[in-house]
Amino acid sequence: MTTIRQLIQTSPARANELFAKLVDTSETAVKTSEKLFAELKDELELFASLEEQHLFPVLRKHKDLKDFVREALNDNKATRKLLTELDHTPKDSEEFAARVAELRRVFQQHVRDDKKELLPAVLKALSDEEADTVVERIEAGKAEIEEAKRAEAKRERERAEAERARIEVAQRAEAEERRAAARQQREEAKRVQQAAETVVNTTWAVPRATQQAGRQRERWLGAASAQPRKWRSARLIRSQRRLVQLACAPNI
C-alpha cells in the first residue's frame, strides 16, 4: 500500500512531466501547446482538489498544521489564478510562455514546501491510521476521477463515431440523390430528343409525300401523252403501206 510519504513525494511527477513538455514545445506548435496545457490544467486541478478534500481536513484537526494548510491553500489559489489567465492567453505568444514559466515556479515551490515542511509535520502529527485513511481516500478519489475520464472519453468516441456514421449516411443519400437527378436529366433529354425527332419527321413527311405524288402524276401524264403518238404512227405506217400496194398493182 502507498504510504503518506510516497503519496506526497510522487504526486507531482505527472505535472512536472507535462511542464517539461510544454516548455519545450515551439510557439508555432499551437495545437500541441493547447493539448499539453489542457492535460496540465487537469492534473494541477486534480492535485489541488485531492489535497483540499482529503488531506487538509485531517490536518486542520492538528493545531501545529493549520499554518501549513493555510499556506497550501494560498498556493492552490495562486495556481488556479494563473491557470485561468493562461486559459485566455494565446498559446503562440511570448506572454503564454512567460506565464507557464511563472506557474511552473509557483508549483515547484509548493512541491518543495510540501516535501521539506509539510511532510515532516504530517508524519509527526498524524497517526498511522489517520495517514492510511488519507492515502486511501486520495487514491480512491484519483481512481474515481480516472474512471470518470475514461467514461467521458468513451462517450466522446461514441459521439464521434455516431457523427461519422451520420455524415456517411448523409453523404450516401446525397450521392444517391445526385445519381437520381442525373438519371432523370438523361431521361428528360432523351424524351426531348425523341419529341424533336418526331416533330422533324412529321414536318418533312408532307412535303415528301407531295413530291412523290407529283412525280407519280408526271409519270402518269407522260405515259398518257405517249400513247396517242404511237397510235398515230401506226396509222401512218398502215396508210403508207396501202399506197404502195395500190401503186404496184396492174392496171385493170
C-alpha positions in Angstrom: 0.0 0.0 0.0 1.1 3.6 -0.8 2.3 5.5 2.3 1.7 9.2 3.0 5.4 9.9 2.3 5.2 8.2 -1.1 2.0 10.0 -1.9 3.3 13.5 -1.2 6.6 12.8 -2.9 5.3 11.2 -6.1 2.0 13.1 -6.7 3.7 16.0 -8.6 5.5 13.7 -11.0 2.9 13.8 -13.8 2.6 17.6 -13.5 6.3 18.1 -13.7 6.5 15.9 -16.8 3.8 18.0 -18.5 5.5 21.2 -17.5 8.8 20.0 -19.2 7.0 19.1 -22.4 5.0 22.3 -22.5 8.2 24.4 -22.0 10.0 22.6 -24.8 7.1 23.0 -27.3 7.6 25.5 -30.0 5.4 28.6 -30.2 4.3 27.6 -33.6 3.0 24.2 -32.4 -0.2 25.7 -31.2 -2.3 22.5 -31.2 0.4 20.7 -29.2 0.6 23.5 -26.7 -3.2 23.6 -26.3 -3.3 19.8 -25.7 -0.5 19.8 -23.2 -1.9 22.8 -21.3 -5.3 21.1 -21.1 -3.7 18.0 -19.6 -1.6 20.1 -17.2 -4.6 22.1 -16.1 -6.5 18.9 -15.3 -3.5 17.4 -13.4 -2.9 20.5 -11.3 -6.6 20.8 -10.5 -6.7 17.2 -9.5 -3.6 17.6 -7.3 -5.1 20.6 -5.5 -8.6 19.2 -5.2 -7.5 15.9 -3.7 -5.4 17.8 -1.1 -8.3 20.1 -0.2 -10.8 17.3 0.0 -8.9 14.5 1.8 -5.7 15.9 3.3 -6.3 19.3 4.6 -9.5 18.4 6.6 -7.4 15.9 8.6 -4.5 18.4 9.0 -6.8 21.1 10.4 -7.6 18.9 13.4 -4.0 19.4 14.5 -3.1 22.9 15.7 0.5 22.6 14.6 -0.5 22.0 11.0 -3.0 24.9 10.5 -0.4 27.3 9.2 0.8 24.7 6.6 -2.8 24.2 5.5 -3.3 28.0 5.1 -0.1 28.3 3.0 -1.0 25.4 0.9 -4.4 26.8 0.2 -2.8 30.1 -0.8 -0.6 28.2 -3.2 -3.6 26.4 -4.7 -5.4 29.8 -5.1 -2.4 31.3 -6.9 -2.1 28.2 -9.2 -5.8 28.4 -10.1 -5.5 32.2 -10.9 -2.5 31.5 -13.2 -4.4 28.7 -14.9 -7.3 31.0 -15.6 -5.0 33.6 -17.1 -3.3 31.0 -19.2 -6.7 29.8 -20.5 -7.3 33.2 -22.0 -3.7 33.7 -23.3 -2.9 32.9 -27.0 -0.8 29.8 -27.0 1.6 31.1 -29.6 2.5 34.2 -27.7 5.5 35.1 -25.6 3.1 36.0 -22.8 1.9 32.4 -22.7 5.5 31.1 -22.3 6.2 33.6 -19.6 3.1 32.7 -17.6 3.8 29.0 -18.0 7.2 29.6 -16.5 5.7 31.5 -13.6 3.1 28.8 -13.0 5.9 26.2 -13.0 7.9 28.2 -10.5 4.9 28.5 -8.2 4.0 24.8 -8.4 7.6 23.6 -7.8 7.9 25.9 -4.8 4.7 24.4 -3.5 6.1 20.9 -4.0 9.3 21.8 -2.2 7.4 23.2 0.7 5.4 20.0 0.9 8.4 17.8 1.0 10.6 19.9 3.3 8.0 21.3 5.7 4.6 19.7 5.3 5.7 16.1 5.0 7.8 16.0 8.3 4.9 17.8 10.1 2.4 15.3 8.8 4.5 12.3 9.7 4.9 13.7 13.2 1.3 14.8 13.8 -0.8 12.1 12.1 -1.2 8.6 13.5 -0.7 5.7 11.2 -4.4 5.2 11.0 -5.0 8.8 10.0 -2.2 8.7 7.4 -3.6 5.5 6.0 -7.1 6.9 5.8 -5.8 10.0 3.9 -3.9 7.8 1.4 -6.9 5.5 0.9 -9.3 8.5 0.3 -6.9 10.2 -2.1 -6.3 7.1 -4.1 -10.0 6.3 -4.2 -10.6 9.9 -5.4 -7.9 9.5 -8.1 -9.5 6.2 -9.2 -13.0 7.8 -9.4 -11.7 10.7 -11.4 -9.8 8.5 -13.8 -12.8 6.3 -14.2 -14.9 9.4 -15.0 -12.3 10.5 -17.5 -12.4 7.1 -19.2 -16.2 7.1 -19.3 -16.2 10.6 -20.8 -13.6 9.6 -23.3 -15.7 6.6 -24.3 -18.8 8.8 -24.6 -16.8 11.2 -26.8 -15.6 8.4 -29.0 -19.2 7.1 -29.3 -20.4 10.6 -30.2 -17.7 10.9 -32.7 -18.5 7.5 -34.3 -22.2 8.4 -34.4 -21.4 11.7 -36.0 -19.2 10.0 -38.6 -21.9 7.4 -39.3 -24.5 10.2 -39.6 -22.2 12.1 -42.1 -21.6 8.9 -44.1 -25.3 8.2 -44.3 -26.0 11.8 -45.4 -23.2 11.7 -48.0 -24.6 8.4 -49.4 -28.1 9.8 -49.5 -26.8 13.0 -51.2 -24.8 10.9 -53.7 -27.9 8.8 -54.5 -30.0 12.0 -55.0 -27.3 13.3 -57.4 -27.4 10.0 -59.3 -31.2 10.0 -59.4 -31.2 13.6 -60.6 -28.6 12.7 -63.3 -30.7 9.8 -64.5 -33.8 12.0 -64.6 -31.9 14.6 -66.6 -30.7 12.0 -69.1 -34.3 10.5 -69.4 -35.7 14.0 -69.9 -33.1 14.8 -72.5 -33.9 11.6 -74.3 -37.6 12.4 -74.3 -36.9 15.9 -75.6 -34.7 14.4 -78.4 -37.4 11.9 -79.3 -40.0 14.6 -79.4 -37.9 16.8 -81.6 -37.2 13.9 -84.0 -40.9 13.2 -84.1 -41.7 16.8 -85.0 -39.0 16.9 -87.6 -40.2 13.7 -89.2 -43.8 14.9 -89.2 -42.8 18.3 -90.7 -40.9 16.7 -93.6 -43.4 13.8 -94.2 -46.0 16.0 -96.0 -43.5 17.7 -98.5 -42.0 14.3 -99.3 -45.5 12.8 -99.9 -46.4 15.8 -102.1 -43.2 15.4 -104.0 -43.7 11.7 -104.5 -47.3 12.3 -105.6 -46.1 15.0 -108.1 -43.5 12.7 -109.6 -46.1 9.9 -109.9 -48.5 12.3 -111.6 -45.8 13.4 -114.0 -45.2 9.7 -114.9 -48.9 9.2 -115.5 -49.2 12.3 -117.7 -46.1 11.2 -119.7 -47.5 7.8 -120.3 -50.9 9.2 -121.3 -49.4 11.7 -123.8 -47.1 9.0 -125.3 -49.9 6.5 -126.2 -51.7 8.7 -128.9 -48.4 9.3 -130.7 -47.8 5.6 -131.0 -51.3 5.1 -132.4 -50.8 7.9 -134.9 -47.5 6.4 -136.0 -49.1 3.1 -136.6 -52.0 4.5 -138.7 -49.5 6.5 -140.8 -47.5 3.3 -141.5 -50.6 1.4 -142.5 -51.6 4.3 -144.8 -48.2 4.3 -146.5 -48.3 0.5 -147.0 -51.7 0.8 -148.6 -50.5 3.5 -151.0 -47.5 1.3 -152.1 -49.8 -1.6 -152.7 -52.0 0.4 -154.9 -49.1 1.8 -156.9 -47.7 -1.6 -157.6 -51.0 -3.2 -158.6 -51.6 -3.8 -162.5 -54.0 -1.6 -164.3 -57.3 -3.2 -164.7 
